[in-house]
């Protein structure tokens, strides 16, 4: 057995012993030893292998698999620019704490700085420490080292998020037909146990909430931390991004202008990364007491206003102001009436219509993925929260790249899934539709709101009238792509929903991947949002 084959087989075997059950592979020459080892393991039923020809798509598929399963997922590729194409997904995983292991093949060190093909310095290429495998050699005393490194990588991913494992391979890169010819046993521990068993480290840090009075508001961003019981016992209203649960239109209340005095909090509890709404960020900056709940030493505080931080909260003797919670609930109901009235008078479809109608029409127990830019914000503003729908979004660095692939990965682990994304987001990851024959196929319905360009910029400063001369080319970026033809090229079913009823009918439980297109206009978007905020502001002042 040649050294590269031996090392690859041990690496894959130890990943499986550490409960890694999904691996995404992008083909190449230098990672051929891993490709052979993974194919053998998949054929034996020990793991599920997913093959994608585009490394960026592969990275985001691994991200989605890890999000949906909650387990460590690996992605592997060849050397050179292939590694760099994993960077966007690794960044998202890093900032959202998703356990992904990027196993990158590398050229041996003697080829560095020689001009050899597909050879770059891959150390710290993702801006994080690299767990570097030694080059495999034909000698003993390596099996334990290789297995120990894999255990360290998996344990780190579980606790901290993505890990980069770099593995240099020397030729030959394919099996040589001598499976037992090796200087030492390559077996793992008995009974398929990991080489090193690691216990999860847990924090016991708590913080008594003596500084938080009854007029406290809870802000929930992108997080798995559930504070609903705490908020209910304390009588605190909750404003949550779509991946959490709170008041139906809490964010819209904060975006519609300054709060009236009876709704102004004296303190905030901020859970997770609350970065979606400018109104929320403004409130955090203005509130005198801001307590951030986070398990990370890098606690989220982009406004630099946190007065306290802890990993948990313990309520002591606590006064409950029933009028405080009631006031927010009444304001929320008033805003809901305003939203329903305004959208009833506005011709269908707009992004707000589609967000509201899609969330309402999802079957109980559904899984929803929201693309960045307008879709996640539209849901945040107008959709009624569904506790029976599990919602995901790439909010770590909030890029539009890889959304189709992330949703596909979630669907492969969670089951039938729906995604709401914009047209540029869809085109940015059109390769997410590229799934080879025989590959596991997700049950995924991708709803694309197609307004022929970057609608979100119409709502930002650059969308103001004084910039209209340059807006379309450098911000609006119309593309004119025929999405039906694009889907046909990938043999993916496509339907167009022209009415709310057609949208609802298109949301039958998905079988395989399909695309539902809703065509909308951008030119009235800024005015619609301005009228909505003005109407909401009037309703509670």
HELIX and SHEET records of a PDB file:
HELIX    1   1 UNK A    3  UNK A   17  1                                  15    
HELIX    2   2 UNK A   32  UNK A   43  1                                  12    
HELIX    3   3 UNK A   55  UNK A   69  1                                  15    
HELIX    4   4 UNK A   81  UNK A   84  1                                   4    
HELIX    5   5 UNK A   87  UNK A   96  1                                  10    
HELIX    6   6 UNK A  109  UNK A  111  5                                   3    
HELIX    7   7 UNK A  143  UNK A  160  1                                  18    
HELIX    8   8 UNK A  190  UNK A  192  5                                   3    
HELIX    9   9 UNK A  228  UNK A  234  1                                   7    
HELIX   10  10 UNK A  250  UNK A  255  1                                   6    
HELIX   11  11 UNK A  261  UNK A  263  5                                   3    
HELIX   12  12 UNK A  278  UNK A  286  1                                   9    
HELIX   13  13 UNK A  322  UNK A  345  1                                  24    
HELIX   14  14 UNK A  351  UNK A  361  1                                  11    
HELIX   15  15 UNK A  374  UNK A  382  1                                   9    
HELIX   16  16 UNK A  403  UNK A  414  1                                  12    
HELIX   17  17 UNK A  423  UNK A  428  1                                   6    
HELIX   18  18 UNK A  430  UNK A  433  5                                   4    
HELIX   19  19 UNK A  455  UNK A  459  5                                   5    
HELIX   20  20 UNK A  461  UNK A  463  5                                   3    
HELIX   21  21 UNK A  465  UNK A  467  5                                   3    
HELIX   22  22 UNK A  468  UNK A  471  1                                   4    
HELIX   23  23 UNK A  472  UNK A  476  3                                   5    
HELIX   24  24 UNK A  483  UNK A  489  1                                   7    
HELIX   25  25 UNK A  500  UNK A  505  1                                   6    
HELIX   26  26 UNK A  525  UNK A  540  1                                  16    
SHEET    1   A 6 UNK A  48  UNK A  51  0                                        
SHEET    2   A 6 UNK A  22  UNK A  25  1                                        
SHEET    3   A 6 UNK A  73  UNK A  77  1                                        
SHEET    4   A 6 UNK A 100  UNK A 106  1                                        
SHEET    5   A 6 UNK A 163  UNK A 168  1                                        
SHEET    6   A 6 UNK A 130  UNK A 133  1                                        
SHEET    1   B 5 UNK A 237  UNK A 240  0                                        
SHEET    2   B 5 UNK A 216  UNK A 220  1                                        
SHEET    3   B 5 UNK A 267  UNK A 271  1                                        
SHEET    4   B 5 UNK A 289  UNK A 293  1                                        
SHEET    5   B 5 UNK A 308  UNK A 310  1                                        
SHEET    1   C 6 UNK A 390  UNK A 393  0                                        
SHEET    2   C 6 UNK A 367  UNK A 370  1                                        
SHEET    3   C 6 UNK A 417  UNK A 422  1                                        
SHEET    4   C 6 UNK A 444  UNK A 450  1                                        
SHEET    5   C 6 UNK A 513  UNK A 519  1                                        
SHEET    6   C 6 UNK A 493  UNK A 496  1                                        
END                                                                             
